[in-house]
Amino acid sequence: MANDIFYARLERIRQSQQLATPTRAVPIRELSSTMPGATPAGMANQQRHPAFAHLRALFFGTVLGIVAAVALIGLSWEGSPWTAGTEYYNYVFWPAMGGLAMGGILILASMMVAARKPGFALFSLGYLSGLIVCLMV
């Protein structure tokens, strides 16, 4: 509908200019497809598969889940720079526990908004998956 209104307006503009100066008539759809700036550069022939629409959110969530899991593993691993008894333990303990709790909170929140924000749902799924898989290994 918006396209029809846009093309109708362009047609009216072209007709008003045609009354002032006689020119060769060019169909509006043909004119708009050849105009510079009608489409973003390089996007005219490029089509993305729908499966790749939220791949960035899934990847980013997985990476953050792995980072949280590494922090948790380091808390109990002997020889880690932030294991129990070191000076970094107090700095890493609460953020690592927050990262563990964040997995469940993100999944619960994404269940409520999954229909409106599928990227957020995939981010939280990637986060929880990265966290669990890395902790299991």
LOKOL-301917 format. One record per residue (C-alpha): x, y, z; residue number from 1. Coordinates in pm, 1 decimal. Example, Ala and Ser with C-alpha at 12.3 -4.5 7.8 and 13.67 -1.06 7.14 Angstrom:
<atoms>
<atom xx="1230.0" yy="-450.0" zz="780.0" nr="1"/>
<atom xx="1367.0" yy="-106.0" zz="714.0" nr="2"/>
</atoms>
This chain:
<atoms>
<atom xx="0.0" yy="0.0" zz="0.0" nr="1"/>
<atom xx="279.1" yy="241.0" zz="82.8" nr="2"/>
<atom xx="444.6" yy="161.0" zz="-249.9" nr="3"/>
<atom xx="122.0" yy="238.8" zz="-437.0" nr="4"/>
<atom xx="89.6" yy="575.2" zz="-263.3" nr="5"/>
<atom xx="455.7" yy="651.2" zz="-334.6" nr="6"/>
<atom xx="425.1" yy="563.6" zz="-703.7" nr="7"/>
<atom xx="97.6" yy="756.4" zz="-734.9" nr="8"/>
<atom xx="268.0" yy="1063.9" zz="-591.5" nr="9"/>
<atom xx="560.7" yy="1025.8" zz="-828.9" nr="10"/>
<atom xx="313.2" yy="995.2" zz="-1115.5" nr="11"/>
<atom xx="141.8" yy="1320.3" zz="-1010.7" nr="12"/>
<atom xx="478.0" yy="1498.0" zz="-989.7" nr="13"/>
<atom xx="575.7" yy="1367.8" zz="-1331.5" nr="14"/>
<atom xx="243.2" yy="1478.1" zz="-1479.7" nr="15"/>
<atom xx="276.4" yy="1827.3" zz="-1331.3" nr="16"/>
<atom xx="626.6" yy="1856.7" zz="-1477.0" nr="17"/>
<atom xx="503.4" yy="1722.1" zz="-1808.8" nr="18"/>
<atom xx="252.2" yy="2007.0" zz="-1836.8" nr="19"/>
<atom xx="531.4" yy="2259.4" zz="-1788.8" nr="20"/>
<atom xx="784.6" yy="2102.7" zz="-2031.3" nr="21"/>
<atom xx="711.7" yy="1832.7" zz="-2286.5" nr="22"/>
<atom xx="938.4" yy="1529.6" zz="-2234.0" nr="23"/>
<atom xx="942.0" yy="1162.0" zz="-2320.0" nr="24"/>
<atom xx="713.0" yy="966.7" zz="-2085.0" nr="25"/>
<atom xx="892.3" yy="705.0" zz="-1874.1" nr="26"/>
<atom xx="694.1" yy="462.5" zz="-1657.6" nr="27"/>
<atom xx="750.1" yy="537.9" zz="-1290.2" nr="28"/>
<atom xx="844.9" yy="180.6" zz="-1196.6" nr="29"/>
<atom xx="1111.9" yy="176.2" zz="-1466.9" nr="30"/>
<atom xx="1240.4" yy="516.4" zz="-1357.2" nr="31"/>
<atom xx="1264.0" yy="427.9" zz="-988.3" nr="32"/>
<atom xx="1452.0" yy="102.0" zz="-1051.4" nr="33"/>
<atom xx="1725.2" yy="278.6" zz="-1250.7" nr="34"/>
<atom xx="1760.2" yy="585.3" zz="-1029.8" nr="35"/>
<atom xx="2080.1" yy="607.1" zz="-827.5" nr="36"/>
<atom xx="2003.7" yy="553.7" zz="-462.1" nr="37"/>
<atom xx="1677.6" yy="369.8" zz="-530.2" nr="38"/>
<atom xx="1819.8" yy="65.7" zz="-354.4" nr="39"/>
<atom xx="2118.1" yy="40.7" zz="-120.8" nr="40"/>
<atom xx="2441.5" yy="-36.8" zz="-303.3" nr="41"/>
<atom xx="2477.3" yy="-405.3" zz="-374.3" nr="42"/>
<atom xx="2145.9" yy="-506.0" zz="-215.0" nr="43"/>
<atom xx="1937.4" yy="-516.9" zz="-532.8" nr="44"/>
<atom xx="2026.9" yy="-875.4" zz="-625.6" nr="45"/>
<atom xx="2127.8" yy="-1001.2" zz="-281.7" nr="46"/>
<atom xx="1879.0" yy="-1214.6" zz="-92.4" nr="47"/>
<atom xx="1954.3" yy="-1363.2" zz="250.7" nr="48"/>
<atom xx="1821.2" yy="-1698.2" zz="350.0" nr="49"/>
<atom xx="1581.7" yy="-1666.6" zz="646.7" nr="50"/>
<atom xx="1790.4" yy="-1912.6" zz="848.4" nr="51"/>
<atom xx="2076.6" yy="-1662.0" zz="858.9" nr="52"/>
<atom xx="1865.7" yy="-1370.0" zz="982.5" nr="53"/>
<atom xx="1954.7" yy="-1418.1" zz="1350.6" nr="54"/>
<atom xx="2278.5" yy="-1612.7" zz="1319.6" nr="55"/>
<atom xx="2478.2" yy="-1325.8" zz="1471.6" nr="56"/>
<atom xx="2265.7" yy="-1329.7" zz="1789.5" nr="57"/>
<atom xx="2303.5" yy="-1706.5" zz="1823.1" nr="58"/>
<atom xx="2681.0" yy="-1688.4" zz="1775.6" nr="59"/>
<atom xx="2723.4" yy="-1398.3" zz="2019.1" nr="60"/>
<atom xx="2515.2" yy="-1577.1" zz="2283.3" nr="61"/>
<atom xx="2719.2" yy="-1895.5" zz="2243.2" nr="62"/>
<atom xx="3048.6" yy="-1710.1" zz="2280.6" nr="63"/>
<atom xx="2929.8" yy="-1531.0" zz="2595.4" nr="64"/>
<atom xx="2803.3" yy="-1859.6" zz="2739.9" nr="65"/>
<atom xx="3144.4" yy="-2018.6" zz="2680.5" nr="66"/>
<atom xx="3317.0" yy="-1723.4" zz="2849.5" nr="67"/>
<atom xx="3090.9" yy="-1760.1" zz="3154.3" nr="68"/>
<atom xx="3158.3" yy="-2134.9" zz="3163.8" nr="69"/>
<atom xx="3535.0" yy="-2081.5" zz="3148.9" nr="70"/>
<atom xx="3508.5" yy="-1842.0" zz="3443.5" nr="71"/>
<atom xx="3311.5" yy="-2103.5" zz="3637.3" nr="72"/>
<atom xx="3554.3" yy="-2382.2" zz="3549.8" nr="73"/>
<atom xx="3846.1" yy="-2168.8" zz="3661.2" nr="74"/>
<atom xx="3694.7" yy="-2130.4" zz="4008.5" nr="75"/>
<atom xx="3740.0" yy="-2499.9" zz="4083.7" nr="76"/>
<atom xx="4030.6" yy="-2594.8" zz="3858.0" nr="77"/>
<atom xx="4362.8" yy="-2638.3" zz="4036.1" nr="78"/>
<atom xx="4627.2" yy="-2409.7" zz="3889.4" nr="79"/>
<atom xx="4381.4" yy="-2151.8" zz="3756.9" nr="80"/>
<atom xx="4472.0" yy="-1785.8" zz="3821.4" nr="81"/>
<atom xx="4136.6" yy="-1731.8" zz="3994.0" nr="82"/>
<atom xx="4096.2" yy="-2058.9" zz="4183.4" nr="83"/>
<atom xx="4013.1" yy="-2064.8" zz="4555.5" nr="84"/>
<atom xx="4288.0" yy="-1911.7" zz="4767.1" nr="85"/>
<atom xx="4421.4" yy="-1667.8" zz="4505.6" nr="86"/>
<atom xx="4379.3" yy="-1292.1" zz="4506.8" nr="87"/>
<atom xx="4158.1" yy="-1296.8" zz="4192.7" nr="88"/>
<atom xx="3908.3" yy="-1540.7" zz="4342.7" nr="89"/>
<atom xx="3705.8" yy="-1264.2" zz="4508.9" nr="90"/>
<atom xx="3693.2" yy="-1066.0" zz="4183.9" nr="91"/>
<atom xx="3573.3" yy="-1356.4" zz="3969.8" nr="92"/>
<atom xx="3342.4" yy="-1548.8" zz="4204.7" nr="93"/>
<atom xx="3031.6" yy="-1326.6" zz="4198.1" nr="94"/>
<atom xx="3042.2" yy="-1238.7" zz="3825.3" nr="95"/>
<atom xx="3084.0" yy="-1609.3" zz="3745.1" nr="96"/>
<atom xx="2787.8" yy="-1702.1" zz="3965.0" nr="97"/>
<atom xx="2587.9" yy="-1422.9" zz="3801.7" nr="98"/>
<atom xx="2677.8" yy="-1565.8" zz="3462.7" nr="99"/>
<atom xx="2549.2" yy="-1904.9" zz="3571.5" nr="100"/>
<atom xx="2220.9" yy="-1758.7" zz="3696.5" nr="101"/>
<atom xx="2188.2" yy="-1544.8" zz="3384.0" nr="102"/>
<atom xx="2136.0" yy="-1854.8" zz="3168.0" nr="103"/>
<atom xx="1810.7" yy="-1945.9" zz="3337.5" nr="104"/>
<atom xx="1691.5" yy="-1587.4" zz="3358.2" nr="105"/>
<atom xx="1753.8" yy="-1532.2" zz="2986.4" nr="106"/>
<atom xx="1565.5" yy="-1846.9" zz="2887.7" nr="107"/>
<atom xx="1265.3" yy="-1754.1" zz="3104.1" nr="108"/>
<atom xx="1262.6" yy="-1399.4" zz="2966.3" nr="109"/>
<atom xx="1294.0" yy="-1519.7" zz="2608.4" nr="110"/>
<atom xx="991.8" yy="-1748.9" zz="2650.5" nr="111"/>
<atom xx="783.5" yy="-1440.1" zz="2712.2" nr="112"/>
<atom xx="909.3" yy="-1236.5" zz="2417.1" nr="113"/>
<atom xx="1008.2" yy="-1506.1" zz="2164.8" nr="114"/>
<atom xx="730.0" yy="-1420.3" zz="1920.8" nr="115"/>
<atom xx="820.7" yy="-1051.7" zz="1909.2" nr="116"/>
<atom xx="1200.3" yy="-1082.8" zz="1939.1" nr="117"/>
<atom xx="1327.7" yy="-1407.9" zz="1787.4" nr="118"/>
<atom xx="1685.4" yy="-1278.0" zz="1791.8" nr="119"/>
<atom xx="1675.4" yy="-1246.7" zz="2170.1" nr="120"/>
<atom xx="1536.0" yy="-1599.6" zz="2201.8" nr="121"/>
<atom xx="1820.2" yy="-1736.2" zz="1988.5" nr="122"/>
<atom xx="2075.3" yy="-1533.6" zz="2185.3" nr="123"/>
<atom xx="1955.8" yy="-1682.8" zz="2515.0" nr="124"/>
<atom xx="1940.8" yy="-2031.1" zz="2363.4" nr="125"/>
<atom xx="2299.4" yy="-1991.9" zz="2242.5" nr="126"/>
<atom xx="2408.9" yy="-1858.2" zz="2580.7" nr="127"/>
<atom xx="2260.1" yy="-2148.5" zz="2773.9" nr="128"/>
<atom xx="2386.3" yy="-2402.7" zz="2521.1" nr="129"/>
<atom xx="2740.4" yy="-2264.5" zz="2528.7" nr="130"/>
<atom xx="2734.0" yy="-2257.3" zz="2907.1" nr="131"/>
<atom xx="2607.2" yy="-2612.0" zz="2952.0" nr="132"/>
<atom xx="2818.0" yy="-2774.1" zz="2679.5" nr="133"/>
<atom xx="3137.0" yy="-2608.8" zz="2800.1" nr="134"/>
<atom xx="3065.2" yy="-2706.9" zz="3160.8" nr="135"/>
<atom xx="3002.1" yy="-3067.4" zz="3057.9" nr="136"/>
<atom xx="3331.7" yy="-3096.8" zz="2872.8" nr="137"/>
</atoms>
